[in-house]
Amino acid sequence: MYSKFIAMIFVVLYLILIWAVLTMRGSLAMDIMAFGMFADAVLTLLNFYKKR
């Protein structure tokens, strides 16, 4: 579905998210989570319409 490069970006993004949660940086964690979910939704929509 996604390329390996995009998958690696998401892994790094969520590693930073885990670090932010563990170091009690709630605002940064929420921003990263919102960006990650939005990017995932956009990529899923693009992939869905690209197949048609």
Phi and psi in radians as a Rosetta constraint file:
Dihedral C 1 N 2 CA 2 C 2 CIRCULARHARMONIC -1.702 0.35
Dihedral N 2 CA 2 C 2 N 3 CIRCULARHARMONIC 2.808 0.35
Dihedral C 2 N 3 CA 3 C 3 CIRCULARHARMONIC -1.353 0.35
Dihedral N 3 CA 3 C 3 N 4 CIRCULARHARMONIC 2.878 0.35
Dihedral C 3 N 4 CA 4 C 4 CIRCULARHARMONIC -1.109 0.35
Dihedral N 4 CA 4 C 4 N 5 CIRCULARHARMONIC -0.614 0.35
Dihedral C 4 N 5 CA 5 C 5 CIRCULARHARMONIC -1.109 0.35
Dihedral N 5 CA 5 C 5 N 6 CIRCULARHARMONIC -0.789 0.35
Dihedral C 5 N 6 CA 6 C 6 CIRCULARHARMONIC -1.156 0.35
Dihedral N 6 CA 6 C 6 N 7 CIRCULARHARMONIC -0.676 0.35
Dihedral C 6 N 7 CA 7 C 7 CIRCULARHARMONIC -1.079 0.35
Dihedral N 7 CA 7 C 7 N 8 CIRCULARHARMONIC -0.706 0.35
Dihedral C 7 N 8 CA 8 C 8 CIRCULARHARMONIC -1.137 0.35
Dihedral N 8 CA 8 C 8 N 9 CIRCULARHARMONIC -0.657 0.35
Dihedral C 8 N 9 CA 9 C 9 CIRCULARHARMONIC -1.090 0.35
Dihedral N 9 CA 9 C 9 N 10 CIRCULARHARMONIC -0.749 0.35
Dihedral C 9 N 10 CA 10 C 10 CIRCULARHARMONIC -1.152 0.35
Dihedral N 10 CA 10 C 10 N 11 CIRCULARHARMONIC -0.655 0.35
Dihedral C 10 N 11 CA 11 C 11 CIRCULARHARMONIC -1.088 0.35
Dihedral N 11 CA 11 C 11 N 12 CIRCULARHARMONIC -0.804 0.35
Dihedral C 11 N 12 CA 12 C 12 CIRCULARHARMONIC -1.120 0.35
Dihedral N 12 CA 12 C 12 N 13 CIRCULARHARMONIC -0.736 0.35
Dihedral C 12 N 13 CA 13 C 13 CIRCULARHARMONIC -1.036 0.35
Dihedral N 13 CA 13 C 13 N 14 CIRCULARHARMONIC -0.763 0.35
Dihedral C 13 N 14 CA 14 C 14 CIRCULARHARMONIC -1.359 0.35
Dihedral N 14 CA 14 C 14 N 15 CIRCULARHARMONIC -0.418 0.35
Dihedral C 14 N 15 CA 15 C 15 CIRCULARHARMONIC -1.142 0.35
Dihedral N 15 CA 15 C 15 N 16 CIRCULARHARMONIC -0.729 0.35
Dihedral C 15 N 16 CA 16 C 16 CIRCULARHARMONIC -1.119 0.35
Dihedral N 16 CA 16 C 16 N 17 CIRCULARHARMONIC -0.659 0.35
Dihedral C 16 N 17 CA 17 C 17 CIRCULARHARMONIC -1.077 0.35
Dihedral N 17 CA 17 C 17 N 18 CIRCULARHARMONIC -0.791 0.35
Dihedral C 17 N 18 CA 18 C 18 CIRCULARHARMONIC -1.069 0.35
Dihedral N 18 CA 18 C 18 N 19 CIRCULARHARMONIC -0.750 0.35
Dihedral C 18 N 19 CA 19 C 19 CIRCULARHARMONIC -1.045 0.35
Dihedral N 19 CA 19 C 19 N 20 CIRCULARHARMONIC -0.766 0.35
Dihedral C 19 N 20 CA 20 C 20 CIRCULARHARMONIC -1.119 0.35
Dihedral N 20 CA 20 C 20 N 21 CIRCULARHARMONIC -0.676 0.35
Dihedral C 20 N 21 CA 21 C 21 CIRCULARHARMONIC -1.182 0.35
Dihedral N 21 CA 21 C 21 N 22 CIRCULARHARMONIC -0.784 0.35
Dihedral C 21 N 22 CA 22 C 22 CIRCULARHARMONIC -1.187 0.35
Dihedral N 22 CA 22 C 22 N 23 CIRCULARHARMONIC -0.439 0.35
Dihedral C 22 N 23 CA 23 C 23 CIRCULARHARMONIC -1.742 0.35
Dihedral N 23 CA 23 C 23 N 24 CIRCULARHARMONIC 0.292 0.35
Dihedral C 23 N 24 CA 24 C 24 CIRCULARHARMONIC 1.054 0.35
Dihedral N 24 CA 24 C 24 N 25 CIRCULARHARMONIC 0.656 0.35
Dihedral C 24 N 25 CA 25 C 25 CIRCULARHARMONIC -1.795 0.35
Dihedral N 25 CA 25 C 25 N 26 CIRCULARHARMONIC 1.298 0.35
Dihedral C 25 N 26 CA 26 C 26 CIRCULARHARMONIC -1.092 0.35
Dihedral N 26 CA 26 C 26 N 27 CIRCULARHARMONIC -0.726 0.35
Dihedral C 26 N 27 CA 27 C 27 CIRCULARHARMONIC -1.139 0.35
Dihedral N 27 CA 27 C 27 N 28 CIRCULARHARMONIC -0.770 0.35
Dihedral C 27 N 28 CA 28 C 28 CIRCULARHARMONIC -1.105 0.35
Dihedral N 28 CA 28 C 28 N 29 CIRCULARHARMONIC -0.716 0.35
Dihedral C 28 N 29 CA 29 C 29 CIRCULARHARMONIC -1.096 0.35
Dihedral N 29 CA 29 C 29 N 30 CIRCULARHARMONIC -0.732 0.35
Dihedral C 29 N 30 CA 30 C 30 CIRCULARHARMONIC -1.144 0.35
Dihedral N 30 CA 30 C 30 N 31 CIRCULARHARMONIC -0.693 0.35
Dihedral C 30 N 31 CA 31 C 31 CIRCULARHARMONIC -1.104 0.35
Dihedral N 31 CA 31 C 31 N 32 CIRCULARHARMONIC -0.791 0.35
Dihedral C 31 N 32 CA 32 C 32 CIRCULARHARMONIC -1.121 0.35
Dihedral N 32 CA 32 C 32 N 33 CIRCULARHARMONIC -0.738 0.35
Dihedral C 32 N 33 CA 33 C 33 CIRCULARHARMONIC -1.117 0.35
Dihedral N 33 CA 33 C 33 N 34 CIRCULARHARMONIC -0.759 0.35
Dihedral C 33 N 34 CA 34 C 34 CIRCULARHARMONIC -1.115 0.35
Dihedral N 34 CA 34 C 34 N 35 CIRCULARHARMONIC -0.758 0.35
Dihedral C 34 N 35 CA 35 C 35 CIRCULARHARMONIC -1.096 0.35
Dihedral N 35 CA 35 C 35 N 36 CIRCULARHARMONIC -0.769 0.35
Dihedral C 35 N 36 CA 36 C 36 CIRCULARHARMONIC -1.111 0.35
Dihedral N 36 CA 36 C 36 N 37 CIRCULARHARMONIC -0.754 0.35
Dihedral C 36 N 37 CA 37 C 37 CIRCULARHARMONIC -1.168 0.35
Dihedral N 37 CA 37 C 37 N 38 CIRCULARHARMONIC -0.707 0.35
Dihedral C 37 N 38 CA 38 C 38 CIRCULARHARMONIC -1.140 0.35
Dihedral N 38 CA 38 C 38 N 39 CIRCULARHARMONIC -0.782 0.35
Dihedral C 38 N 39 CA 39 C 39 CIRCULARHARMONIC -1.089 0.35
Dihedral N 39 CA 39 C 39 N 40 CIRCULARHARMONIC -0.706 0.35
Dihedral C 39 N 40 CA 40 C 40 CIRCULARHARMONIC -1.111 0.35
Dihedral N 40 CA 40 C 40 N 41 CIRCULARHARMONIC -0.729 0.35
Dihedral C 40 N 41 CA 41 C 41 CIRCULARHARMONIC -1.140 0.35
Dihedral N 41 CA 41 C 41 N 42 CIRCULARHARMONIC -0.739 0.35
Dihedral C 41 N 42 CA 42 C 42 CIRCULARHARMONIC -1.117 0.35
Dihedral N 42 CA 42 C 42 N 43 CIRCULARHARMONIC -0.784 0.35
Dihedral C 42 N 43 CA 43 C 43 CIRCULARHARMONIC -1.120 0.35
Dihedral N 43 CA 43 C 43 N 44 CIRCULARHARMONIC -0.655 0.35
Dihedral C 43 N 44 CA 44 C 44 CIRCULARHARMONIC -1.141 0.35
Dihedral N 44 CA 44 C 44 N 45 CIRCULARHARMONIC -0.757 0.35
Dihedral C 44 N 45 CA 45 C 45 CIRCULARHARMONIC -1.111 0.35
Dihedral N 45 CA 45 C 45 N 46 CIRCULARHARMONIC -0.758 0.35
Dihedral C 45 N 46 CA 46 C 46 CIRCULARHARMONIC -1.077 0.35
Dihedral N 46 CA 46 C 46 N 47 CIRCULARHARMONIC -0.737 0.35
Dihedral C 46 N 47 CA 47 C 47 CIRCULARHARMONIC -1.156 0.35
Dihedral N 47 CA 47 C 47 N 48 CIRCULARHARMONIC -0.667 0.35
Dihedral C 47 N 48 CA 48 C 48 CIRCULARHARMONIC -1.114 0.35
Dihedral N 48 CA 48 C 48 N 49 CIRCULARHARMONIC -0.804 0.35
Dihedral C 48 N 49 CA 49 C 49 CIRCULARHARMONIC -1.388 0.35
Dihedral N 49 CA 49 C 49 N 50 CIRCULARHARMONIC -0.358 0.35
Dihedral C 49 N 50 CA 50 C 50 CIRCULARHARMONIC -1.229 0.35
Dihedral N 50 CA 50 C 50 N 51 CIRCULARHARMONIC -0.552 0.35
Dihedral C 50 N 51 CA 51 C 51 CIRCULARHARMONIC -1.262 0.35
Dihedral N 51 CA 51 C 51 N 52 CIRCULARHARMONIC -0.398 0.35
